[in-house]
Amino acid sequence: GENHAQRAVQTALNIVEIFSADEHTDRNKPLSISDSDFSSLIQLSVSIGINSGEAMLAAVGGQNRKSLTYIGETVNIAAHVEAETRRSDYNILLTGTSFKLLPHGAFEVAFIEKSSIKGRSKEIELYGVKINHAKKMAI
C-alpha cells in the first residue's frame, strides 16, 4: 500500500514502545486474566524485521482451522532480518529496500552491515531504527 514502509516502521516503533514502557516492569504484581492492559506484565524484548516487496496471501490449514498468511521471498527475508536483531543493538531492523522507500529524515536510521542469506547470492543491506521512546503516533 501507499507509504507502507513508513507505516511499517511507525508500527514497529509503537509496538516496541508499548512493550518497553516503565509501567510494565512490576514483577511483583501477579498476572490476572481479567487485566485489560499490559500494566501487570514484566518487561519484554521485542524484535522486528521489515522488508518491502511482493508477497502472496495464502490460505493455510485444514477443514476445521484455516488462517491467512503471507508467503514468498519478501517474507522469508523479513524473517531473516528479524533473526539478525539478536546479534544487533537494535530492536528494529529493515532492509535497504524498505529504507529507500522511507521519506528522508522521517526516522533515525543507521546503516549496520551487508548480510548474506542462505540460498541467495546477493547480500542485503541492514539498517537499524533508533528508538527515542517518543510518544506513540497514529498509523
DSSP file (Angstrom, degrees, kcal/mol; ACC not computed):
  #  RESIDUE AA STRUCTURE BP1 BP2  ACC     N-H-->O    O-->H-N    N-H-->O    O-->H-N    TCO  KAPPA ALPHA  PHI   PSI    X-CA   Y-CA   Z-CA
    1    1 A G    >         0   0    0      0, 0.0     3,-1.5     0, 0.0     4,-0.2   0.000 360.0 360.0 360.0 176.0    0.0    0.0    0.0
    2    2 A E  T 3   -     0   0    0      1,-0.3     5,-0.1     2,-0.1     0, 0.0  -0.389 360.0  -0.7 -64.7 135.7    0.9    3.6   -0.1
    3    3 A N  T 3> S+     0   0    0     -2,-0.1     4,-2.4     1,-0.1    -1,-0.3   0.791  84.3 153.7  55.3  32.2    3.6    4.7    2.3
    4    4 A H  H <>  +     0   0    0     -3,-1.5     4,-2.4     1,-0.2     5,-0.2   0.863  66.3  51.7 -62.5 -37.1    3.8    1.1    3.5
    5    5 A A  H  > S+     0   0    0      2,-0.2     4,-2.3    -4,-0.2    -1,-0.2   0.927 111.6  46.8 -66.4 -43.3    7.5    1.3    4.6
    6    6 A Q  H  > S+     0   0    0     95,-0.2     4,-2.3     1,-0.2    -2,-0.2   0.914 114.3  47.4 -63.9 -43.0    6.8    4.4    6.7
    7    7 A R  H  X S+     0   0    0     -4,-2.4     4,-2.5     2,-0.2    -1,-0.2   0.871 110.5  53.1 -66.5 -36.3    3.7    2.8    8.3
    8    8 A A  H  X S+     0   0    0     -4,-2.4     4,-2.4    -5,-0.2    -2,-0.2   0.924 111.1  45.4 -64.9 -44.2    5.6   -0.4    9.0
    9    9 A V  H  X S+     0   0    0     -4,-2.3     4,-2.5     2,-0.2    -2,-0.2   0.918 114.0  48.9 -66.1 -42.4    8.5    1.5   10.8
   10   10 A Q  H  X S+     0   0    0     -4,-2.3     4,-2.3     2,-0.2   127,-0.2   0.901 111.8  49.4 -64.5 -39.7    6.0    3.6   12.8
   11   11 A T  H  X S+     0   0    0     -4,-2.5     4,-2.4     2,-0.2    -1,-0.2   0.918 110.6  50.4 -63.6 -43.2    4.0    0.5   13.7
   12   12 A A  H  X S+     0   0    0     -4,-2.4     4,-2.6     2,-0.2     5,-0.2   0.914 110.4  49.8 -61.1 -43.4    7.2   -1.2   14.8
   13   13 A L  H  X S+     0   0    0     -4,-2.5     4,-2.5     1,-0.2    -1,-0.2   0.911 110.3  50.6 -61.5 -42.5    8.2    1.8   16.9
   14   14 A N  H  X S+     0   0    0     -4,-2.3     4,-2.3     2,-0.2    -2,-0.2   0.909 110.9  48.8 -61.6 -42.6    4.7    1.8   18.5
   15   15 A I  H  X S+     0   0    0     -4,-2.4     4,-2.1     2,-0.2    -2,-0.2   0.937 112.5  46.9 -64.2 -47.2    5.0   -1.9   19.4
   16   16 A V  H  X S+     0   0    0     -4,-2.6     4,-0.9     1,-0.2    -1,-0.2   0.900 112.0  51.9 -62.1 -40.0    8.4   -1.5   20.9
   17   17 A E  H >X S+     0   0    0     -4,-2.5     4,-0.6    -5,-0.2     3,-0.5   0.908 108.2  51.1 -63.5 -42.2    7.3    1.5   22.9
   18   18 A I  H >< S+     0   0    0     -4,-2.3     3,-0.6     1,-0.2    -1,-0.2   0.921 114.8  42.2 -60.8 -44.7    4.3   -0.4   24.3
   19   19 A F  H 3< S+     0   0    0     -4,-2.1    25,-1.2     1,-0.2    -1,-0.2   0.518 115.7  47.9 -86.0  -3.9    6.4   -3.3   25.5
   20   20 A S  H << S+     0   0    0     -4,-0.9    -1,-0.2    -3,-0.5    -2,-0.2   0.328  77.6 128.2-115.5   7.5    9.2   -1.3   26.9
   21   21 A A    X<  -     0   0    0     -3,-0.6     3,-1.9    -4,-0.6    -3,-0.0  -0.344  67.0-121.5 -64.4 144.8    7.3    1.3   28.9
   22   22 A D  G >  S+     0   0    0      1,-0.3     3,-1.5     2,-0.1    -1,-0.1   0.797 107.2  66.3 -58.6 -31.9    8.4    1.6   32.5
   23   23 A E  G 3  S+     0   0    0      1,-0.3     3,-0.5     2,-0.1    -1,-0.3   0.594  90.3  66.9 -71.6  -6.0    5.0    0.7   33.9
   24   24 A H  G <  S+     0   0    0     -3,-1.9    -1,-0.3     1,-0.2    -2,-0.1   0.248  81.7  78.9 -93.7  13.7    5.3   -2.9   32.5
   25   25 A T    <   +     0   0    0     -3,-1.5     2,-1.4    17,-0.2    -1,-0.2   0.297  50.7 122.0-107.7  10.4    8.2   -3.8   34.9
   26   26 A D    >   +     0   0    0     -3,-0.5     3,-0.6    15,-0.4    -3,-0.0  -0.594  31.7 174.7 -76.3  95.2    6.3   -4.6   38.1
   27   27 A R  T 3  S+     0   0    0     -2,-1.4    -1,-0.2     1,-0.2    15,-0.1   0.600  71.1  61.7 -78.3 -12.1    7.5   -8.1   38.6
   28   28 A N  T 3  S+     0   0    0     -3,-0.1    -1,-0.2     2,-0.1    -2,-0.1   0.666  80.8  91.3 -89.9 -17.8    5.7   -8.4   42.0
   29   29 A K  S <  S-     0   0    0     -3,-0.6     2,-0.0     1,-0.1    -3,-0.0  -0.665  81.3-123.6 -80.6 125.9    2.2   -7.9   40.7
   30   30 A P        -     0   0    0      0, 0.0     2,-0.2     0, 0.0    -2,-0.1  -0.356  26.5-107.9 -68.8 148.0    0.5  -11.2   39.8
   31   31 A L        -     0   0    0     -2,-0.0     2,-0.4     2,-0.0     3,-0.1  -0.480  35.1-163.6 -72.7 145.1   -0.8  -11.7   36.3
   32   32 A S    >   -     0   0    0     -2,-0.2     3,-1.4     1,-0.1     8,-0.1  -0.998  25.0-143.8-134.1 134.0   -4.5  -11.7   36.0
   33   33 A I  T 3  S+     0   0    0     -2,-0.4    -1,-0.1     1,-0.3    -2,-0.0   0.794 103.8  60.8 -63.1 -26.7   -6.6  -12.9   33.1
   34   34 A S  T 3  S+     0   0    0     -3,-0.1    -1,-0.3     2,-0.0     2,-0.2   0.611  75.4 113.9 -79.0 -10.6   -9.0  -10.0   33.8
   35   35 A D    <   -     0   0    0     -3,-1.4    -4,-0.0     1,-0.2    -3,-0.0  -0.441  46.7-170.0 -62.2 125.4   -6.3   -7.4   33.2
   36   36 A S        +     0   0    0     -2,-0.2     2,-0.2     2,-0.0    -1,-0.2   0.508  67.8  46.9 -95.8  -5.5   -7.3   -5.5   30.1
   37   37 A D  S    S-     0   0    0      0, 0.0     3,-0.4     0, 0.0    -2,-0.0  -0.663  88.5-110.1-123.2-176.9   -4.0   -3.7   29.8
   38   38 A F  S >  S+     0   0    0     -2,-0.2     3,-1.7     1,-0.2    -3,-0.0   0.213  79.9 112.7 -98.2  14.7   -0.4   -4.7   29.9
   39   39 A S  T 3  S+     0   0    0      1,-0.3   -13,-0.4   -14,-0.1    -1,-0.2   0.692  75.6  51.8 -66.1 -17.5    0.4   -3.0   33.2
   40   40 A S  T 3  S+     0   0    0     -3,-0.4    -1,-0.3    -8,-0.1     2,-0.2   0.476  89.2 101.5 -96.5  -1.2    0.9   -6.3   35.0
   41   41 A L  S <  S-     0   0    0     -3,-1.7   -15,-0.4     1,-0.1     2,-0.1  -0.502  72.7-119.2 -84.7 150.3    3.4   -7.7   32.6
   42   42 A I        -     0   0    0     -2,-0.2   -17,-0.2   -17,-0.2     2,-0.2  -0.396  51.4 -75.2 -75.8 165.5    7.2   -7.9   33.1
   43   43 A Q        -     0   0    0     -2,-0.1     2,-0.3   -21,-0.1   -23,-0.1  -0.421  54.6-159.9 -66.3 132.7    9.3   -6.0   30.6
   44   44 A L        -     0   0    0    -25,-1.2     2,-0.5    -2,-0.2   -20,-0.0  -0.783  15.0-127.7-111.9 155.5    9.5   -7.9   27.3
   45   45 A S        -     0   0    0     -2,-0.3     2,-0.4     2,-0.0   -25,-0.0  -0.914  25.7-166.0-103.2 128.9   12.1   -7.7   24.5
   46   46 A V        -     0   0    0     -2,-0.5     2,-0.4   -30,-0.1   -30,-0.0  -0.940   5.7-172.7-117.4 134.4   10.5   -7.2   21.1
   47   47 A S        -     0   0    0     -2,-0.4     2,-0.4    45,-0.0    45,-0.2  -0.992   4.2-174.3-129.0 139.1   12.4   -7.6   17.8
   48   48 A I  E     -a   92   0A   0     43,-2.9    45,-2.5    -2,-0.4     2,-0.4  -0.995  11.2-161.0-137.2 133.3   11.0   -6.7   14.4
   49   49 A G  E     -a   93   0A   0     -2,-0.4     2,-0.4    43,-0.2    45,-0.2  -0.956  12.4-164.1-113.3 133.0   12.4   -7.2   10.8
   50   50 A I  E     +a   94   0A   0     43,-2.2    45,-1.8    -2,-0.4     2,-0.3  -0.960  14.3 163.9-122.3 132.2   10.9   -5.2    8.0
   51   51 A N        -     0   0    0     -2,-0.4     2,-0.4    43,-0.2    27,-0.1  -0.981  22.7-141.7-140.9 151.8   11.3   -5.8    4.3
   52   52 A S        +     0   0    0     -2,-0.3     2,-0.3     2,-0.0    46,-0.1  -0.908  47.3  82.3-117.5 144.4    9.4   -4.5    1.2
   53   53 A G  S    S-     0   0    0     -2,-0.4     2,-0.2    44,-0.1    -2,-0.1  -0.942  76.1 -37.9 155.6-172.8    8.4   -6.3   -1.9
   54   54 A E        +     0   0    0     -2,-0.3    20,-0.7    20,-0.0     2,-0.3  -0.554  53.1 172.1 -81.4 143.3    5.8   -8.6   -3.4
   55   55 A A        -     0   0    0     -2,-0.2     2,-0.5    19,-0.1    17,-0.2  -0.965  27.0-124.5-144.0 159.3    4.3  -11.3   -1.3
   56   56 A M  E     -D   71   0B   0     15,-2.7    15,-2.7    -2,-0.3     2,-0.6  -0.904  14.9-138.0-110.4 134.9    1.4  -13.7   -1.8
   57   57 A L  E     -D   70   0B   0     -2,-0.5     2,-0.4    13,-0.2    13,-0.2  -0.806  31.3-176.5 -89.5 124.6   -1.5  -14.1    0.6
   58   58 A A  E     -D   69   0B   0     11,-3.3    11,-2.4    -2,-0.6     2,-0.5  -0.940  27.8-131.3-127.8 145.6   -2.3  -17.7    1.1
   59   59 A A  E     -D   68   0B   0     -2,-0.4     2,-0.3     9,-0.2     9,-0.2  -0.838  35.0-178.8 -90.8 125.8   -5.0  -19.7    3.0
   60   60 A V  E     +D   67   0B   0      7,-3.0     7,-2.5    -2,-0.5     2,-0.2  -0.876  29.4  52.8-125.0 158.2   -3.4  -22.4    5.0
   61   61 A G  E    S-D   66   0B   0     -2,-0.3     5,-0.2     5,-0.2     2,-0.1  -0.541  73.5 -70.3 114.0-179.7   -4.8  -25.1    7.3
   62   62 A G        -     0   0    0      3,-1.1     3,-0.1    -2,-0.2    -2,-0.0  -0.170  58.0 -75.5-101.6-165.3   -7.3  -27.9    7.2
   63   63 A Q  S    S+     0   0    0      1,-0.2     3,-0.2    -2,-0.1    -1,-0.0   0.850 128.2  40.6 -64.0 -37.9  -11.1  -28.1    7.1
   64   64 A N  S    S+     0   0    0      1,-0.2     2,-0.4     0, 0.0    -1,-0.2   0.686 123.8  31.5 -88.2 -19.2  -11.6  -27.2   10.8
   65   65 A R        +     0   0    0     -3,-0.1    -3,-1.1     2,-0.0     2,-0.4  -0.905  65.5 166.5-145.7 114.0   -9.0  -24.5   11.1
   66   66 A K  E     +D   61   0B   0     -2,-0.4     2,-0.3    -5,-0.2    -5,-0.2  -0.937   4.5 173.8-124.1 148.2   -7.9  -22.1    8.3
   67   67 A S  E     -D   60   0B   0     -7,-2.5    -7,-3.0    -2,-0.4     2,-0.4  -0.954  28.0-117.5-144.8 165.5   -5.9  -19.0    8.5
   68   68 A L  E     +D   59   0B   0     -2,-0.3     2,-0.3    -9,-0.2    -9,-0.2  -0.860  34.7 168.2-105.5 141.2   -4.3  -16.5    6.2
   69   69 A T  E     -D   58   0B   0    -11,-2.4   -11,-3.3    -2,-0.4     2,-0.4  -0.986  33.2-117.6-147.1 154.9   -0.6  -15.9    5.9
   70   70 A Y  E     -D   57   0B   0     -2,-0.3     2,-0.3   -13,-0.2   -13,-0.2  -0.774  35.3-178.5 -93.0 140.3    1.8  -14.1    3.6
   71   71 A I  E     +D   56   0B   0    -15,-2.7   -15,-2.7    -2,-0.4     2,-0.2  -0.907  24.7  78.0-133.8 161.8    4.4  -16.2    1.9
   72   72 A G  S  > S-     0   0    0     -2,-0.3     4,-2.2   -17,-0.2     3,-0.3  -0.608  86.2 -59.4 128.4 175.1    7.3  -15.6   -0.5
   73   73 A E  H  > S+     0   0    0      1,-0.2     4,-2.5     2,-0.2     5,-0.2   0.848 126.9  58.1 -60.8 -37.2   10.8  -14.4   -0.7
   74   74 A T  H  > S+     0   0    0    -20,-0.7     4,-1.9     1,-0.2    -1,-0.2   0.909 109.7  44.4 -59.5 -43.0   10.0  -11.0    0.7
   75   75 A V  H  > S+     0   0    0     -3,-0.3     4,-2.2     2,-0.2    -2,-0.2   0.894 111.4  53.3 -69.4 -41.0    8.5  -12.6    3.8
   76   76 A N  H  X S+     0   0    0     -4,-2.2     4,-2.0     1,-0.2    -2,-0.2   0.897 109.4  48.7 -61.6 -40.3   11.5  -15.0    4.1
   77   77 A I  H  X S+     0   0    0     -4,-2.5     4,-2.7     2,-0.2    -1,-0.2   0.909 108.7  53.3 -66.5 -41.5   13.9  -12.1    4.0
   78   78 A A  H  X S+     0   0    0     -4,-1.9     4,-2.4     1,-0.2    -2,-0.2   0.897 108.5  50.5 -59.8 -39.8   11.9  -10.2    6.7
   79   79 A A  H  X S+     0   0    0     -4,-2.2     4,-2.0     2,-0.2    -1,-0.2   0.899 110.4  49.4 -64.8 -40.3   12.2  -13.3    8.9
   80   80 A H  H  X S+     0   0    0     -4,-2.0     4,-1.5     2,-0.2    -2,-0.2   0.916 110.4  50.5 -62.6 -43.3   15.9  -13.4    8.3
   81   81 A V  H  X S+     0   0    0     -4,-2.7     4,-0.6     1,-0.2    -2,-0.2   0.906 108.5  52.0 -62.9 -42.6   16.2   -9.7    9.2
   82   82 A E  H >< S+     0   0    0     -4,-2.4     3,-1.2     1,-0.2     4,-0.3   0.903 107.5  52.9 -60.6 -40.7   14.2  -10.2   12.4
   83   83 A A  H >< S+     0   0    0     -4,-2.0     3,-1.3     1,-0.3     4,-0.3   0.826 100.0  63.0 -64.2 -30.8   16.6  -13.0   13.4
   84   84 A E  H >< S+     0   0    0     -4,-1.5     3,-1.4     1,-0.3     4,-0.3   0.700  84.3  76.3 -67.5 -19.2   19.5  -10.6   12.8
   85   85 A T  G X< S+     0   0    0     -3,-1.2     3,-1.2    -4,-0.6    -1,-0.3   0.791  82.8  67.7 -62.7 -25.1   18.2   -8.4   15.7
   86   86 A R  G <  S+     0   0    0     -3,-1.3    -1,-0.3    -4,-0.3    -2,-0.2   0.769 105.4  40.6 -66.1 -24.6   19.6  -11.0   18.1
   87   87 A R  G <  S+     0   0    0     -3,-1.4    -1,-0.3    -4,-0.3     2,-0.2   0.355 110.9  77.8 -99.0   3.2   23.1  -10.0   17.0
   88   88 A S  S <  S-     0   0    0     -3,-1.2     5,-0.0    -4,-0.3    -3,-0.0  -0.650  77.0-130.8-115.0 163.8   22.4   -6.3   16.9
   89   89 A D  S    S+     0   0    0     -2,-0.2     2,-0.4     2,-0.0    -4,-0.1   0.366  87.6  86.2 -88.3   3.0   21.9   -3.4   19.3
   90   90 A Y        -     0   0    0      1,-0.1    -2,-0.2    -5,-0.1     3,-0.1  -0.846  60.9-159.2-110.2 140.8   18.6   -2.6   17.5
   91   91 A N  S    S+     0   0    0     -2,-0.4   -43,-2.9    38,-0.3     2,-0.5   0.717  87.4  49.6 -82.1 -24.1   15.2   -4.0   18.2
   92   92 A I  E     +a   48   0A   0     37,-0.5    37,-2.4   -45,-0.2     2,-0.4  -0.968  66.6 175.6-123.6 122.0   14.0   -2.9   14.7
   93   93 A L  E     -aB  49 128A   0    -45,-2.5   -43,-2.2    -2,-0.5     2,-0.3  -0.941   4.7-173.9-121.1 146.8   16.0   -3.7   11.5
   94   94 A L  E     -aB  50 127A   0     33,-2.5    33,-2.6    -2,-0.4   -43,-0.2  -0.960  23.2-112.9-136.6 158.4   15.0   -3.1    8.0
   95   95 A T  E  >  - B   0 126A   0    -45,-1.8     4,-2.6    -2,-0.3    31,-0.2  -0.360  32.3-108.0 -82.7 165.4   16.4   -3.9    4.6
   96   96 A G  H  > S+     0   0    0     29,-1.2     4,-2.3     1,-0.2     5,-0.1   0.825 119.0  62.6 -60.6 -32.0   17.8   -1.4    2.1
   97   97 A T  H  4 S+     0   0    0     28,-0.2     4,-0.5     1,-0.2    -1,-0.2   0.925 110.1  37.8 -60.2 -45.7   14.7   -2.0    0.0
   98   98 A S  H >> S+     0   0    0    -48,-0.2     3,-1.1    -3,-0.2     4,-0.6   0.892 112.5  58.1 -72.8 -40.1   12.5   -0.6    2.8
   99   99 A F  H >< S+     0   0    0     -4,-2.6     3,-1.3     1,-0.3    -2,-0.2   0.896 102.1  55.0 -56.9 -41.9   15.0    2.1    3.8
  100  100 A K  T 3< S+     0   0    0     -4,-2.3    -1,-0.3     1,-0.3    -2,-0.2   0.705 104.4  55.4 -66.7 -19.2   14.9    3.5    0.3
  101  101 A L  T <4 S+     0   0    0     -3,-1.1    -1,-0.3    -4,-0.5   -95,-0.2   0.555  86.7 100.0 -89.6  -9.4   11.2    3.9    0.5
  102  102 A L  S << S-     0   0    0     -3,-1.3     2,-0.1    -4,-0.6     3,-0.1  -0.530  84.1-106.7 -78.1 142.1   11.2    6.0    3.7
  103  103 A P    >   -     0   0    0      0, 0.0     3,-2.2     0, 0.0     4,-0.4  -0.450  50.3 -91.2 -63.0 139.7   10.8    9.8    3.4
  104  104 A H  T 3  S+     0   0    0      1,-0.3    -4,-0.0     2,-0.1    -3,-0.0  -0.308 109.1   4.6 -57.0 126.1   14.2   11.4    4.1
  105  105 A G  T 3  S+     0   0    0      2,-0.2    -1,-0.3    -3,-0.1     3,-0.1   0.510  89.3 123.3  80.1   5.3   14.6   12.2    7.8
  106  106 A A  S <  S+     0   0    0     -3,-2.2     2,-0.3     1,-0.1    -2,-0.1   0.850  81.8  10.7 -67.4 -32.8   11.3   10.6    8.8
  107  107 A F  S    S-     0   0    0     -4,-0.4     2,-0.8     2,-0.0    -2,-0.2  -0.947  82.9-103.7-140.6 158.2   13.1    8.3   11.3
  108  108 A E        +     0   0    0     22,-0.4    22,-3.2    -2,-0.3     2,-0.4  -0.791  52.4 170.0 -84.5 113.1   16.6    8.0   12.8
  109  109 A V  E     -C  129   0A   0     -2,-0.8     2,-0.4    20,-0.2    20,-0.2  -0.975  17.9-163.5-130.4 138.7   18.1    5.1   10.9
  110  110 A A  E     -C  128   0A   0     18,-2.5    18,-3.0    -2,-0.4     2,-0.2  -0.975  24.4-119.3-125.5 135.6   21.7    3.8   10.8
  111  111 A F  E     +C  127   0A   0     -2,-0.4    16,-0.2    16,-0.2     3,-0.1  -0.526  32.8 175.9 -67.0 135.3   23.4    1.5    8.3
  112  112 A I  E     -     0   0A   0     14,-3.0     2,-0.3     1,-0.4    15,-0.2   0.815  46.0 -59.2-106.2 -60.0   24.6   -1.6   10.1
  113  113 A E  E     -C  126   0A   0     13,-1.0    13,-3.0    11,-0.0     2,-0.4  -0.981  44.3 -88.8-171.7 172.3   26.0   -4.0    7.6
  114  114 A K  E     -C  125   0A   0     -2,-0.3     2,-0.4    11,-0.2    11,-0.2  -0.880  45.3-163.4 -96.6 138.3   25.5   -6.1    4.5
  115  115 A S  E     -C  124   0A   0      9,-3.1     9,-3.0    -2,-0.4     2,-0.3  -0.950  11.5-136.7-127.3 142.1   24.3   -9.6    5.4
  116  116 A S        -     0   0    0     -2,-0.4     2,-0.4     7,-0.2     7,-0.1  -0.728  13.2-151.6 -96.8 149.2   24.1  -12.8    3.4
  117  117 A I    >   -     0   0    0      3,-0.3     3,-2.3    -2,-0.3   -40,-0.0  -0.969  29.1-103.6-120.5 133.5   21.1  -15.1    3.3
  118  118 A K  T 3  S+     0   0    0     -2,-0.4     3,-0.1     1,-0.3     0, 0.0  -0.299 108.3  19.8 -55.2 130.4   21.4  -18.8    2.8
  119  119 A G  T 3  S+     0   0    0      1,-0.2     2,-0.4     2,-0.0    -1,-0.3   0.396 105.9  97.1  89.8  -3.6   20.3  -19.6   -0.8
  120  120 A R    <   -     0   0    0     -3,-2.3    -3,-0.3     1,-0.1    -1,-0.2  -0.961  55.9-159.8-120.3 137.1   20.8  -16.0   -2.1
  121  121 A S  S    S+     0   0    0     -2,-0.4     2,-0.4    -3,-0.1    -1,-0.1   0.779  75.0  73.0 -83.5 -26.7   23.8  -14.8   -4.0
  122  122 A K  S    S-     0   0    0     -6,-0.0    -5,-0.3    -5,-0.0     2,-0.1  -0.742  78.6-132.1 -94.5 133.1   23.2  -11.1   -3.3
  123  123 A E        -     0   0    0     -2,-0.4     2,-0.4    -7,-0.1    -7,-0.2  -0.422  18.4-134.6 -75.3 156.1   23.8   -9.6    0.1
  124  124 A I  E     - C   0 115A   0     -9,-3.0    -9,-3.1    -2,-0.1     2,-0.4  -0.873  14.1-121.6-111.2 148.3   21.1   -7.4    1.7
  125  125 A E  E     - C   0 114A   0     -2,-0.4   -29,-1.2   -11,-0.2     2,-0.4  -0.707  25.2-152.7 -85.5 136.9   21.8   -4.1    3.4
  126  126 A L  E     -BC  95 113A   0    -13,-3.0   -14,-3.0    -2,-0.4   -13,-1.0  -0.932  10.7-172.4-114.2 136.2   20.6   -3.9    7.0
  127  127 A Y  E     -BC  94 111A   0    -33,-2.6   -33,-2.5    -2,-0.4     2,-0.4  -0.969  14.4-141.2-124.9 140.4   19.6   -0.7    8.8
  128  128 A G  E     -BC  93 110A   0    -18,-3.0   -18,-2.5    -2,-0.4     2,-0.6  -0.853  12.3-137.3-102.7 137.5   18.8   -0.2   12.4
  129  129 A V  E     - C   0 109A   0    -37,-2.4   -37,-0.5    -2,-0.4   -38,-0.3  -0.827  19.2-133.8 -94.4 123.1   15.9    2.1   13.6
  130  130 A K        -     0   0    0    -22,-3.2     2,-0.6    -2,-0.6   -22,-0.4  -0.587  15.0-144.0 -78.5 136.0   16.9    4.2   16.6
  131  131 A I        +     0   0    0     -2,-0.3    -1,-0.0     1,-0.1   -24,-0.0  -0.891  22.6 175.8-106.2 121.1   14.2    4.3   19.3
  132  132 A N        -     0   0    0     -2,-0.6    -1,-0.1     3,-0.0     3,-0.1   0.386  44.4-123.4-101.9   1.6   13.8    7.6   21.1
  133  133 A H        +     0   0    0      1,-0.1     3,-0.1  -120,-0.1     2,-0.1   0.892  53.1 165.0  52.9  42.3   10.8    6.4   23.2
  134  134 A A        -     0   0    0      1,-0.2    -1,-0.1     3,-0.0     3,-0.1  -0.358  49.5 -70.4 -77.5 167.9    8.8    9.3   21.8
  135  135 A K        -     0   0    0      1,-0.1    -1,-0.2    -2,-0.1    -3,-0.0  -0.325  61.0 -98.4 -60.2 139.3    5.0    9.3   22.2
  136  136 A K        -     0   0    0     -3,-0.1     2,-0.3  -122,-0.1    -1,-0.1  -0.301  40.5-148.4 -59.9 141.9    3.3    6.7   20.1
  137  137 A M        -     0   0    0   -127,-0.2  -123,-0.1    -3,-0.1     2,-0.1  -0.828  19.7-102.2-113.4 152.6    1.9    8.1   16.9
  138  138 A A              0   0    0     -2,-0.3    -1,-0.0     1,-0.1  -127,-0.0  -0.409 360.0 360.0 -68.3 148.1   -1.2    7.0   15.0
  139  139 A I              0   0    0     -2,-0.1    -1,-0.1  -129,-0.0  -128,-0.1   0.394 360.0 360.0-112.5 360.0   -0.5    4.9   11.9
